[in-house]
Protein backbone atom coordinates (compact mmCIF):
# COMPACT_ATOMS: atom_id res chain seq x y z
CA UNK A 1 0.00 0.00 0.00
CA UNK A 2 2.88 2.40 0.77
CA UNK A 3 4.33 1.92 -2.69
CA UNK A 4 0.95 2.42 -4.33
CA UNK A 5 0.44 5.74 -2.50
CA UNK A 6 3.95 6.91 -3.40
CA UNK A 7 3.34 6.07 -7.06
CA UNK A 8 -0.07 7.78 -7.08
CA UNK A 9 1.32 10.96 -5.52
CA UNK A 10 4.38 10.96 -7.78
CA UNK A 11 2.19 10.70 -10.86
CA UNK A 12 -0.28 13.26 -9.52
CA UNK A 13 2.63 15.68 -9.02
CA UNK A 14 3.79 14.85 -12.57
CA UNK A 15 7.19 13.62 -11.39
CA UNK A 16 9.15 10.94 -13.18
CA UNK A 17 10.73 8.14 -11.18
CA UNK A 18 14.10 9.76 -11.87
CA UNK A 19 13.01 13.22 -10.73
CA UNK A 20 11.65 11.91 -7.43
CA UNK A 21 14.63 9.60 -6.90
CA UNK A 22 17.06 12.45 -7.57
CA UNK A 23 15.28 14.72 -5.08
CA UNK A 24 15.79 12.27 -2.21
CA UNK A 25 18.53 10.97 -3.39
CA UNK A 26 17.65 7.37 -4.07
CA UNK A 27 18.28 5.00 -6.96
CA UNK A 28 15.54 4.83 -9.56
CA UNK A 29 15.51 1.04 -9.35
CA UNK A 30 15.01 1.06 -5.56
CA UNK A 31 12.21 3.63 -5.85
CA UNK A 32 10.57 1.50 -8.54
CA UNK A 33 10.88 -1.55 -6.28
CA UNK A 34 9.19 0.39 -3.45
CA UNK A 35 6.36 1.56 -5.71
CA UNK A 36 5.76 -1.96 -6.97
CA UNK A 37 5.86 -3.60 -3.54
CA UNK A 38 9.14 -5.45 -4.06
CA UNK A 39 11.02 -3.45 -1.37
CA UNK A 40 10.18 -1.50 1.74
CA UNK A 41 11.88 1.79 2.58
CA UNK A 42 13.34 2.52 6.00
CA UNK A 43 11.52 5.09 8.13
CA UNK A 44 14.23 7.63 7.27
CA UNK A 45 13.74 7.00 3.53
CA UNK A 46 9.98 7.11 3.92
CA UNK A 47 10.28 10.51 5.62
CA UNK A 48 12.48 11.74 2.76
CA UNK A 49 10.02 10.46 0.16
CA UNK A 50 7.09 12.05 2.03
CA UNK A 51 8.97 15.36 2.21
CA UNK A 52 9.75 15.27 -1.53
CA UNK A 53 6.10 14.52 -2.29
CA UNK A 54 4.89 17.23 0.10
CA UNK A 55 2.88 14.81 2.21
CA UNK A 56 3.14 13.07 5.56
CA UNK A 57 4.60 9.68 6.41
CA UNK A 58 1.26 8.92 8.08
CA UNK A 59 -0.50 9.33 4.75
CA UNK A 60 2.01 7.09 2.96
CA UNK A 61 1.72 4.39 5.63
CA UNK A 62 -1.94 4.56 6.59
CA UNK A 63 -3.61 6.62 3.90
CA UNK A 64 -4.94 8.94 6.59
CA UNK A 65 -7.05 11.80 5.41
CA UNK A 66 -5.80 15.32 5.88
CA UNK A 67 -6.99 17.48 8.76
CA UNK A 68 -6.46 21.11 9.66
CA UNK A 69 -3.99 20.01 12.36
CA UNK A 70 -1.59 19.02 9.58
CA UNK A 71 -1.20 22.72 8.77
CA UNK A 72 0.28 25.70 10.67
CA UNK A 73 -1.65 27.12 13.64
CA UNK A 74 -2.75 30.14 11.62
CA UNK A 75 -4.78 27.83 9.39
CA UNK A 76 -6.09 25.60 12.18
CA UNK A 77 -8.02 28.40 13.83
CA UNK A 78 -9.84 29.32 10.62
CA UNK A 79 -13.25 27.55 10.43
CA UNK A 80 -13.44 28.13 6.67
CA UNK A 81 -10.12 26.35 6.20
CA UNK A 82 -11.39 23.39 8.24
CA UNK A 83 -14.48 23.21 6.05
CA UNK A 84 -12.32 23.25 2.91
CA UNK A 85 -10.25 20.35 4.28
CA UNK A 86 -13.43 18.42 5.02
CA UNK A 87 -14.58 18.83 1.41
CA UNK A 88 -11.20 17.91 -0.02
CA UNK A 89 -10.91 14.69 1.96
CA UNK A 90 -13.18 12.96 -0.55
CA UNK A 91 -11.37 14.51 -3.52
CA UNK A 92 -10.62 11.10 -5.05
CA UNK A 93 -14.37 10.58 -5.46
CA UNK A 94 -14.79 13.78 -7.47
CA UNK A 95 -15.25 13.57 -11.22
CA UNK A 96 -12.42 14.80 -13.42
CA UNK A 97 -14.64 17.66 -14.57
CA UNK A 98 -15.23 18.79 -10.97
CA UNK A 99 -11.50 18.63 -10.20
CA UNK A 100 -10.70 20.66 -13.32
CA UNK A 101 -13.40 23.20 -12.44
CA UNK A 102 -11.94 23.72 -8.96
CA UNK A 103 -8.44 24.09 -10.39
CA UNK A 104 -9.62 26.65 -12.98
CA UNK A 105 -11.39 28.62 -10.26
CA UNK A 106 -8.29 28.67 -8.03
CA UNK A 107 -6.08 29.73 -10.95
CA UNK A 108 -8.50 32.53 -11.86
CA UNK A 109 -8.63 33.66 -8.23
CA UNK A 110 -4.83 33.74 -8.16
CA UNK A 111 -4.71 35.93 -11.27
CA UNK A 112 -7.28 38.30 -9.80
CA UNK A 113 -5.35 38.58 -6.51
CA UNK A 114 -2.15 39.21 -8.43
CA UNK A 115 -3.75 41.96 -10.54
CA UNK A 116 -5.25 43.62 -7.47
CA UNK A 117 -1.93 43.60 -5.65
CA UNK A 118 -0.18 45.10 -8.70
CA UNK A 119 -2.70 47.92 -9.00
CA UNK A 120 -2.94 48.55 -5.25
CA UNK A 121 0.16 47.18 -3.48
CA UNK A 122 -1.03 48.47 -0.09
CA UNK A 123 -4.27 46.47 -0.25
CA UNK A 124 -3.52 43.20 1.56
CA UNK A 125 -7.10 41.89 1.71
CA UNK A 126 -8.56 40.24 -1.38
N, C-alpha and C positions, 0 to 999 in steps of 0.2 A: 504494500500500500504506500509506503514512503516513496519508493521509486516512481510509482504512478503519479503521485502528487507533484514530485519534482519535475517530472516530464511535462505534466499538464501546465504547471506554472511557467516552465521554461518556454514552452510553445506559446502560451498566452502572452508572454513578454517578448515574443518574437526573437528569442535568443537561439543561436545554434548550439550544439553540444560543445563545440570548440570555444565559442565566446563565453559560455558559462564556466567551462573547465578552466579557461585562462584567467577568469576573474577570481578564482578561488586561491591558488592554483591547484589543479588536479589534472590527471591525465584524462584524455577524452575517453579512452577505453574503460577506465575505472568508472567514470561518470555514466557511461552507457550501461555498464554492468549493474550499477545501482538502479538506474531507471528501469531496467528490465528484470529486476529482482534476482540477479545472479550474485550480487555482493551487497553487503550492508556497510554503510559508512560509520565511522566512529562518531561519538557525540560531538567532538571538536569539528570534524568535517561536516557533520549535519548542521551545526551552528554556522559554519562558513557558507554552506550552500543556502541556508535560510537567509542569511544576511545578503548574499548576492541576488537572491530572488525577492528581496524586500518582503519577507514574511517571517513567521515565527517557527521555531522548532516544534512547538506544540501543534501547529497546523500540519507540518510535514509528518509528524508521528501519528497524531490522532484525528486530523481533519477537523479540529475544532473550528467552530464558527468564530467570527470576529466580534469583539465587543468594544464598547467605548473605552474600557480600561486598558486596551492595547495601545491607546494613543496618549499623548501628553495631557496633563491635568487640565490645561486650558480648553481642550476639546471635551473632556469627560463631564465638565459642569454644564455643558450646553445641551439642553433637552432636544433641540432640533437635530444636533449631530447624532445623539443616541437614536432618534427616530430614523435617520438616514441609514445608520448601521443596521438597524432592525430590518429595513427594507432590502438592503443589499445582501443580507445573509442568505436569501434564497435566489441570488443572482443566477446561479446555474440553471434554475428552472425557467428563467426568462427566455422569451423567443429572441432570435437573432435581431429581428426588427426592433424589439423593445430596447435591446442593448445598444444598438446603433443610434436609436432615437435619443437615449440618455447621453451617449457620448457626443452627439451633435449639439445637444443643448448645452452641455458643459463647455464645449469648445466655443460656442457662440457667446456664452456668458463670460468666458475668459477674454475674448476679443473686446467685448463691451467694456469690461473692467479696465483693460489696457488702454482703450481709447479715452475713457473718462479720466484715468490718471494722467495721460499725456496732455489733455486739454485743461485739467485742473489738478496739478500735482499736490496741492494742499488738501484736497478732498480725499480722506482715507476711508470713508464709508461708501460702499457701493450697493 
